[in-house]
Amino acid sequence: MPNDPIQLEIEELSCASCVETARRALLAHPQVEEASISVQTGRGVITGSIDPTEAARIVTAAGYPAHPVESDVSSAADLHDHMERQAAWHERQWRRRAIVGLGMWVPMAALHWGAPPLGLAGPWLHWTLGVLATAVVCIVGPGFFRSAWGALQRGGTNMDTLISIGAGTAWAYSMVLFILELAGFEHGQPMYFTEAAALLGLISLGHWFEARSSARAGSAIRDLLELQPDTAELIDEQGEVREVPVAEVAAGLRLLVRPGGRIPVDGIVREGESEVDESLLTGEPLPVVRREGDAVVSGSVNALGRLVIEATSGGHDSTIARIARLVSDTLSSRADIQRVADRVSAIFVPAVLLVAMLTITGWTIAAASTGDWSRFSTGVIAAVTVLIISCPCALGLATPMAVMVGTGEAGRRGILIKSAAALEQAGSVRQVVFDKTGTLTVGRPIVVSIASEPGHEDADVLRLAAAAESSSEHPVARAISDAASERGIEVPRSTEFRALPGLGVEAVVDGQRVEVHRDAEAACAVTLDGTLLGRIDVQDEPLPDAPAAVTALASLGVPAAMLSGDREGSAMDIARRVGIDADRVTAGVTPEAKAAAIRDATEPTLMVGDGINDAAALATATVGVAVGSGTNVAIDAADVVIPAHRPSAVPMLIVIARKTLRAIHQNLFFAFFYNTIMIPVAAFGLLGPWGPLIAAGAMALSDITVIGNAVRLGRKLRKLAPFTPA
């Protein structure tokens, strides 16, 4: 049995380089198989046999205080509070650094450029600039230096390595020139105290904007986690109502939900009737009627009446709590495309350091060969500019920011995505295969027609059939009983009930023998003392939005198919009614055959199912999608969970995944294109003496571009209208 993943709560993660530093520290341990960390949630997920305390110690030693968390009791409120603390700390740290850095740089720039023309230059000027620059390096710089030093201790580099070397070189180079000047050596070279302060200040400003934008991009997730109230009104055994924390609610307890209140946990209505707004979880814009016996989900709003519900889950295992855990796991996981970006980042920083060394070496050779030692100064500045302008922060943010937005907006619609890889793969599927029963259909038979013989009434046929079936637990019996109840038919009592396996039932009603026998087409022949009264046709019905879902998938270029264990006639009938082509229907298949059919598919395939017999196929598919009302086995085997009885969530999932994947590609293009173009420009000194300052501003702009693109993605996804029946 593989060990359960370990979760860590990690503090002081401020950027993508922090994540990579902590992750590499974990991966260096022989008992760690995989490690994923999210800067957005401040959570890490570690797979392997390492002790949780040891894993926390490793991350803490890397410079980021950490402690284990119990993932199985992680509630929505817990994750929401942690995300709020993480976002607030992140923004507060960078705001302080930006204010200090820019607050000192502005007067430095005014003195640097304004004092000489006014005839105010003198020894005091360099002293002032040197002291202020040193203060910026000492106050703002440690945020970068610690991260770079931690990576160096483990024999690696990160994005802060480039910033630290760039700012440190500019400051140290200027300090050397200043000391030479104090010693009476006239060097005639410009000093870059102002640029060193500007570099740290502007990059901190960029990270501050990044933190604010990141918090806004993650608002979908935090809004989702806020749906579960903190308290619930418990009805005790004496009938008294008292308020308790949601975390203390257990399955089986009865709760009062007042008009206008949020439903605290998943449950079944035991008293009352009301309209319930489930739009934030299902995407359904209209309230739905919930009455005695109906299921309700946590986070939905009770609009009108008073409801008494019986909890079917505890406070830590409600729909919203499961969303919280899935969000945490998803943001901590890494898509395949992110793994590529990580590998590029791993070699990118050393490559940039090499380019910077070649740059200063080339300019030094040029200075020595011409005797113009001002070129050496140009080389130093060009090398510093290369280090700064190539910092791949945007590369590290490209994927996680888009994934965070995509999973958050999917969660708003009740679509729970278990990993970043599943989101990525859902955007590339080329066909969708549905199971039939409970996925495209209601999942229980209903009476669709009654054909009475001449001289008999439909109501009499249904009344006698319901009486004979009243003692049966067969799904057909329940369908007939429900139909009689819906029509307000009073059903008489029956005696001498006898079930005939494979045939039907018989009983005595009002002194006469009634037989309800079933044929191969699920029609029930009702006879009274051997005389045929009529037939009742019982079938599973398509879900209301199943045809719209199939049509939407076709419009996306992803045709729908069906794999069903049911008989061919029933499968073909449902396929015809929902719009699936007959040549894309396979009926009478075993669970093993389902899995084999998915495995043999020539195109990336998304499988949708809800039962134990679908679990193998769900695990085999490129993306397995389980229906929320399905079995635990199916849900555990799937990559994505969608709301019960809403197949229209499948095309919505694909649309969200495609738009998210497109945003990731755009972000990676911005990052790669920016670095590819600007590194040679910086190396050849084409940005001039203001190169480090221009580089700092451009790097901050690239980060903000990536974050802004994620925010734009969130706005586009929020505008998506749910697919509804035509």
N, C-alpha and C positions, 0 to 999 in steps of 0.2 A: 504494500500500500504506500503510495507516495505521500510525503508529508504535506499537511495543509500549508498554504502560503502564509508567510509571516507579514504582518502589517506593522509599520513604524510610523509614528507621528514625528515629523522632522521640522525643526525650527530654523529660522534664519536663512531659508532658501530664497535667494533674491533674483536669480536669473538662470538661463539654461546652462551656463558653465558651472554653476553650483550643483545642479542636478547631475551633470556628467562627472564632476569630481567625486561626489558621494557615491554614485553608481559604480565607478571604477574601483573605488576603495572596497566596496562590497564584493565585486566580481573577482578581486585578487584573493579572496579567501577560498580555500579548496572546497568548502562545504556549501558554497553558494553556486547554484546552477544558473539562475537568472535573477536580475534585479531591475525593477522599474520604479521611477520616482516622478512625481508630478509637482511642479513648482506651484501650480494653481491650487491644489488641495493640501500641499505639505504632507502628503502621504507617500510611503514607499511600500512596495509589495515585493517580497523576496521568496524565491522558490529554492528549496534545498534542505539539507539536514542541520543547518546551523542553528544554534540556540538563539532565541529572540533577544536575550540580554546581550549576547556577544555581538549580534548584528547591530544593535543600538550603540554598543561601545565603539564599533568600527566607524560608524557614521559620525558619532560625537567626536572621535579622534580626528576625523577629516575636517572638523571645524563647524559642524552643524549639529547642535544638541538634538538628541533623538531618544525616544523611549517606545517600547512595544505597546500596541493597542490590541484589544480583543476584537477581532473582526466580526465575530458572531454576535456581539452585543453592540455593534456600532449603529446607533440610531440616526434618524434623519437630523434630529436636533444636534446630536454630537458633531456630525460632519458639517452641518451648517455653521455652528459656532466656531469650529476649527477653521473653516474657510474664511469666515469673517475676520478672525484674529490674524490669520495668515495674510489676507489682503491688506488689513489695516497696518500690520507691522511692515509689510513690504513697501507700501506707499509712504509710510512715516519715515523709514530709513532713507529712502531715496530723496524725499522732499528735504530732509535736513541736510543731506550732502549737497543737493543742488543749490539750496539757499546759501550755504556756507561758501561753496565754490564760486557761484556766480556773484554772490554778494561781495567777495574780495576781488574777483576778476574785473568787474565793471570799473571800480576806481583805479585798479592797476592799468587797465587799457586807457583810461582817461589821462593818467599821468604819463604813460609810456608814449602816447601819441600827441598829447597836448602840451606837455612841459617844454620840450625842446623848441618848438616854434615860438613859444612865449618867452624864451630866454631864461627859463627857470631850471634848466638841466644842471646837474652838479652831482657830486658824490652821494648826496642824500637820496637821489632818485634810485640808483641801483640798490642802495641799502633798503629803501622802502619796498621796492619790487621783490628783492630777495627774501625779505622777512615775510611779506604777505604770501609769496609763492610757497615758502617753506611751511607756513601755517596751513595752506590748502593741502599740500602733500601730506602733512601729518594728520589732519582732521578728516579729509575726504579719501585720501589714498588708501588707508588701511582696509577699507571695504574691498578694494581690488587686490591689494598686496597679499592679504591672508589667503585668498582663494588661489592666487598664483603660486604662493609658497607651498600650500598644501598639495597642489598638483605636482610641483617639482619634487617634493619629498617622496612621492610615489613614482618618480621617474617619468612623469608625463607633463603635458602642458594643457592649458585651456584658453578660453577667450580672454580671461582676465590677465593671462600672461602677456598678451600683446599690449593691452592697455597699460599694464604696470611697467613694462619695458619702455613703451613710448613716452609716458609721462615722466618716468624716472630718468630716462636718458636726456629729455629736454631740460629737466631741472638740474641734473648732475652736470651736464655740459655747460649750462649757464653758470652754475656755481663755481666750476673750475675757472671759467673765464673771469668771474668776479674776483676770485682769490688772486689770480694772476694780475688783475688790474690793481688790487690793493697792494700787491708786491712791487708795483711800479712797471710792470711789463705792458707795453702798449700793443695789443693784439689786433685792434681794429675790427673785431668780429661782433655781430649782433648777439645779444643775449635773449633767451627764450623763457624767462621767468613767467611773463604774461601768458605765453602759449601753453606752458605746463599747467597753469591754473585754469586756463580756458578749457583745455582738454578734459581735465577731471570734472570741472563744473558742467560743461556741455553734455558729457556722457552721462553724468548723474541726472541732469535735466531730462535727457532722453529716456533713462530708466524710470524716472518719476512719471513721465507721460505714459510710458509703457505699463507701469504698475496701475495707473488710473484706468487706462484703456483695457488692461487685462481684467480688472475688477468689473468693468462695464460689460466686457465680453462674457464673463462668468455669471452675470446676473440671472441668466436663464436658469442655471443650476440652483443658485441660491433661492430664487423665487419658487422653484419647484420644491426645494427642501422645506420651505416655510409653510407649505400646504398642510402639513400635519400639525394640529394644535398641540400645545404643551400639556394640556390637561383634558380630562374627560369627566363626564358626570356619571358616576357609578350608582346603579340601583342595587342596594344590598338585599339580603334575605328578608329583612323586615319591610321592604318597600321604600326605605328612606333613600334620598338622593344626596350623595356627597361627592365633592370634587377630588379627583386623584390624579397624580401625574400619569401621562400616557404610558410611560415606561413600566408602570406597575400593572397595566391592564393585561390580563391573560385570556386565552381562548375559553369560551363558555360563560364569561361574565356578561351581564346585561347592562346596557348603557342607554342613557337618555340623550337624544339629539334634538335640541330645540330649533324652531324656525330661524333660519338665518345662520345657524351654526355649522361648522365643518364637522364632517364625520371623522372621528379620531382614529379608528382602526377598521380593517375589513370586517364585515359582519353580515348577518341575515336579519331582515326586518321581522320582528315578532309582534309588534303592535303598531298601528297607524298606517297612514298612506300620505305620500307627499311627492312633489316634483323635486328631483335632485339634479343639480347642475354638475355634470362630470366633464365639462368642456376642457378644463385644463389638463385632464388626464387622458381623455379619449379623442379630443378634437371635435366631438359632436357638439354643434352649436346650440341645440335646443335642449332644455331640461327633459329628463325622462321620468316617467311615473314609476315609483317604487312602492310596493305594497307588501303585505304580509307574505313571507316566504321568498321574497326577492333578495338578491345579493347587493350589497353596497360596498364601495371601496373608500379607503381612507383618503382624505384630502378633498373629496367632493363636498358640495355645499347643499344643505337641506334648505330648500327655498321656501316652503309654505307650512306644511303640517308638522305635528309632533310625532317623532319616531322613537320607538324603543327597539334597539338592535341587540342581537346576541353576537359577541365578538367571535370571529372564526380564526383570528390570529392575535398574537400579543403585540404590544406596542413596538417591540423591536423587530417584528416580522411582518409588518403591514406592507401594503403596496409601496407607500412612500419610503418606508425604511429600506425595502429591497432596492428601490431606485437609488437611495443614498449609497448603499454598498456598491451597487453596480457602477454608479457614477465614479466613486472613488477608485474602484478597480480599473475602470476604463481609462480614466485620465492617467493612471499610473502605468498602464500598459503601453506598448509601442507598436505602431503599425510597421509593416515591412518597409514602406517608403521612409519612415523615420529612421529605421536601422541603417538604410543607405546614407541618409544625411549624417547620422552619428559616425559612420565609418569615414565619410569625407571629412568631417570635423576633426577626427582623430589624426589624420595625416595633413590636414590643412594648416594647422597652427605651426607644426615643425617646418612645413614648406615655406610658410610666410617668414619665419625666422631666418631660413636660408636665403630667401630673396632679400631680406633686409641686410644680411651680412654681405651678400654680393653687391648690393647697392652701395653701401658705405665703402666696400673694398674698391669697387670700380671708380667711385668719385675720388678716393684717396690716390689711386694710381694716376688718375687724370691730373690731380693737383700736383703730384710729384713730378710728372713728366713735363708739365707746363710751368711749374714754379708758382702757379697761382693758388695759394693755400686757402683762398676764400672758397675754392671748390670743395675743400674738406668740410667746411661748415655747411655748404649746400648738401653734401653727401649725408652728413649727420641728420639734417632736417628731412631730407628725402627718405632716409631709413626710418626715422620716427613716423613720418607720414604713412609709409607702407604698413608699419605695424598697426597704426590706428585705423586706417581706412579699410584694412582687410579683416578686421575683427568680425568673425562670423556669428554674432549674436542673432541676427535675423535668421540665419540658417538653423540655429537651435530652436527658434520659436516657431518656425514655419508650420510644422506639423502639429505640435501639441495645442497651439492656440485654435486652429481650425477644428481639431478633434473635440476640444472642449465645447466649442459653440455647437457643433453638429450633434453631439450626444445630449447636450442640454436641451436643444430645441426638439430633438426626438423624444426625450423624456417628457416634455410638456404634453406630447400627444400620446403618452402611455407606451411608447416604443422603447424598450429597455435594451440597450446595446452593451454586451458584456466585455468587449475589448475594442481597442482602436483598429486592430487587424480586421475584425468583423465589419466595422464601418467602412474601411477601405475596400474590402472584398465585395460588399454589397453594392458598391458603385460600379463594379465591373462585371456583374452577372449578366448572362445572355438568355437565360430561360428561368421560369419559375414553375416548380412542380408542387401541386397541392395534393394533400390527402383529401378525401371527400368528407367523411362523416365528422362533424364537429368543427371542420375547418372552412369548407364552403357551404355546409348545411347547418341547420339548427342543432343537429346531433341527437335529436329524439324524434320519433315518428309522430305525425299528427294526422287527424282525419281530414282527407282532402275532398272526399265525395261520398254520398250515400245514394245508392240506386235501389229503390224499393220496387217490389213486384206489384203488378196491377192489383188494386184492392187494398193496398197497405200504405201507410203513411211513413215518411222518413223518420218522423219523431218516434213512432212506435218501434221501428227497427233499431234505432239508436238506444231507446229506453231499455228494451229487452237485452240487447247486447251488453250494455253497461251493467245491468243487473247480474248477468251471467259472469262477467269479467271482474266483478267487484272484489272477489277474493284472490285475484291473480296479481302477481308482481311483474308480469311480463310487460315490456315497453309498449306493446300493442294494446294491452289492457289499459295501461295508464292513458294512452292516447284516446281511447274510446270513452273512458271515464271523464277525462278533461273536456272532451267535446260535448258530452251530455251536460256537464256542469256549466259550460259557457253558454249553452242554449237554454239554461234554466229548467231542464227536464228533471222531474222528480223520479229518482231511481228506486224501484221497490227492492225489498230484501230477497235474497236467494238462499236456497238450501241445497244440500246434497251436491255441493261443488266438487267437480273432478277435472283435474288437468290431464290432457292427453298429449304427452310429449311429441312434438313435431307436427301435431294436428290442430290443437286448439283447446277449448274448454267446453264443459257442459254443466248445467245446473238446473234446478227446479225453481221456476218463478211463477208465483200465483197459481201453483198447482200444475203447471205445464212445463214440459222439458224443453229448455232452450239450449241450442248448440251453436257455438261460434267456431267454425273451422276455417283455417287459413290455407290459401293456395300459394303457389310459387311466386305470384306477383304481389304478395302482401295484402291481397284483398281478403276480406273476411265474409264468408257466407253465413248468414244468420237464419237458422231454421227453428220453427216452433212445432213440436211434436212431429218432426219429420217433414214439415211443409216449409219450403223456401220463402222467407219473408223479403229478403233483399241482400245486397252486398255493401259492405263498407270498405272503401279504399283507404289504406293507411300508408303514408309515405313520409320520408324525411324531406323537409322543405329547404330550398336554398336560403341562405341568409339574405336579408334585404339588400345589402350593398355588395354582394358577391358579383352580380353582373357588371356593376360600375368598376369594381376592382379589376376584373378581367379586361374590360375595355381600356382602362387606364394603363394597364401593363402593355397592351398591344400598342397604344399610342407612344409608349416609351421604347418600343422596339424590343420588348422582352415578352415573347409569347408565353401564355399559360398552358400547362399540361396537368394531367391528373393521374395519380397512382392510387388505386383503391383496392382494398381487400374485398369489397362488396361485389355482388354479382354484376354481370355486364349490363343487363337491362337497366338496373337502378343507376349505375354509374353513367351510362350514356344519357339517361333522362336528365340527370342533374347537369351534366356537361352541356347538353343542348340548352337548358334553361339559363345557364350562366354565361354561355357564349364561348365555351372551349371547343375547338375543332375535334371531331370524332377521331381523326387519325392521331390525336395527341392524348388519347385516353387509353389507359391500361387497367383492366379490372381483374379481380380474382387473384391478386398477387399476395404472397406471403411477406412477412417482415424481412426475411432474408432476400427475397426477390426485389423488394423495394430498395434495399441498400445496394444490391448488385446493379440495379438499373441506374441509380444515382452515380455509382462508382464508374459505370461504363459511359456516362455522358461525355460527349466530345467538347462541350462548352461549359464555362463556369455556371454552376447551377445553384439556385436558391430553393431549398425545400421547406415547405410549410406543413406542420403536422401538430397533433395534439395528444396522441395516445402512446402507450407503451410500445405498440407495434410500429410506431414511427421513429423510435429513439435511435435505432441503428442507421436509418436513412438520414436523420438530422445530423448525426455525428459524421457521416460520410460526405455530406454535401459541402460545396464551397462555403455556403452560409446556411446554417440550420436555423429556422424560425419556428418557435413554439408559440402556440396560442395560450394566453394567460390562464384560461380555465382548464388547460390540459393536465396530464399527470405530471408528478414531480420528476419522473424519469425522463419524460420528453423535455421538460423545461431545463433540467440539468444538462441534457445532451446538446441543447441548442446554443447558438451564438447570440441570438436575439429573441426577445419575448415581446409579443404584440398583444393588444387588448383582446379579450374574448369577443367572439362573434363580430369582429371588424376586419375582414380580409382586405378592406380598402387601406389598412395600415401598411400593407406590403408595398404597393406602389409609392406610398408616401415615404417609406423607408428608403427605397431606391432613389427617389428624387433627392432626399436629404443627403444620402451617401454620395451621389454624383456631384451635387453642388459643393459638398465639403471637400471631396477629392479634387475638384477643379480649383478650389481656393488653395489647397495645399500645393498643387502644381504651380499656381500663380506665385505663391510665397517663395517657393524654392527658386523659381525663375528670377524673381526680384533679387534674392540673395546671391545667386551664382552670377547673374549678369552684372550686378553692381561690382562684385569683387573682380571679375574677369576684366572689366573695362578700367577700373580705377587703379588697380595695382601697378600696371606699367606706367600709367600717367604719373603716379606718385614716385615711382622708382627713378624716372628720368627727370625729376625735379620740376615738372611742368606746373606744379601748383605754387611754386615760389616760396618765399619765407613764411607766408601765411598757411603753408601746407598742413601743419598739425591742427590748426584751428579749423580749416575747411574740412579736414578729415573727421574731426570730432563731430562737427555739425552734420556731415553727411552720414556718418555711422548712426547717429541718433535718429536721423530721418529715415534710414532704412529699417530700423527697429519699429519706428512708429508706423511706417508703411505696412509692415507685416501685421501689426496689431490692428491697424485700421481696416485692413482687408478682412480680418476675422470679425470685427464689429459689423462691417458691411454684410458679411455672410449671415450674421445673426439677424440683421434687419430683413434680408431677403427671405430667410427661412420663416420668420414670424409672419410674413405676408402670404405664405402659402395657404391656400384654402384647402380644407380637407376634401378628399374625394367622397362624393355623396351619390346615392342612387339617382339615376336620370329620371 
